């Protein structure tokens, strides 16, 4: 206040509301498009309390925050993002994000007011997840929370996104990927012949196609006819052009590829097509989507279908625990067998549909044999000659 006991211009006014039994502070903070005053009000049991509350309201207005933003909780921000902020991802991704939020974000932080959320408590919360979740899952959970708070910030409910200040810690060690040895691969091909998934196993192991690509494979993209006398010779091939992703496209543009088929794959596909025709005739209902590997009624298999049938098939293979293996490890085995046979990394990368050798080295580093051997070979020659002289 000034020496005369009056507040400086612009500090607003305070008056007593007998009905509410509170001091009411109000202040003009601007003007709308029609030239009308925009006011902010606050109340308190004393003039000082009312003015302090008003100062907070004015500060929120200056920061661009909407009225009532102080009451918004983390739960409300997360649920708003889950309901309206996921326009791009496919349904499976949206459901995964919802499951992560329902299980990990909302129970731990949902009741916290959004503007009161601090980076320190987000760090502690992320650290508490390390005992139960893998590193990738912790990153996904943090990402979901960050997107939720970021959306709320863009809409004026919070001034900044404190989650961006937090780094996802390393979680539980994930299940290491592995590959079949040559002997194991032979055993799998020998002992699963009578299983209905045998053709799928053969094609996965001998072509390295992704599970999502095989589940979406159609007969129109499988060409089994060959003509060795043609110029150039025509060999059986498969067009890996689509997957079960929401867009129907493969994982990346480079993943679209056309692969020559090994003889065993061709033989099994011929038998598989004949068996499928018989099943289609006997079935009471059949959805004809032209799929190579459908369910018993012609519909597209999901990941759980394939995993269940794959492990059932492996039960007949000696010295292999079905629960230790997943369908995607047939692709890992494909890479491993090619690498052990001396196929260059560049060729393997093209066969599995990677953008470059860097991806192949990163994802399949445990399945690749050393490929830069020139230096070792030269050193062997140099020091062998030196040893012979000695």
Secondary structure, DSSP 4 states (H G I P E B T S, - for coil): --TTSPPPTTS-EEEEETTTTEEEEEEEEEE-TTS-EEEEEEEESSHHHHHHHHHHHHHHHHTTPPTTGGG-BHHHHHHHHHHHS-SSS-HHHHHHHHHHIIIIIHHHHTTSBGGG--HHHHHHHHHHTTTTSBHHHHHHHHHHHHHHHHHHHHTTS-S--GGGG--PPP-BPPPPP----HHHHHHHHHHTTTSTTHHHHHHHHHH---HHHHHT-BGGGEE---BTTSSSPB--EEEE---SSTTSS-SSGGG-EEEEPPHHHHHHHHHHHHHHHHHHHH-S------BSSB-TTSPBP-HHHHHHHHHHHHTTSTT--GGG--TTHHHHHHHHHHHHTT--HHHHHHHTT-SSHHHHHHHTTTTPPP---HHHHHHHHHHHHHHHH-
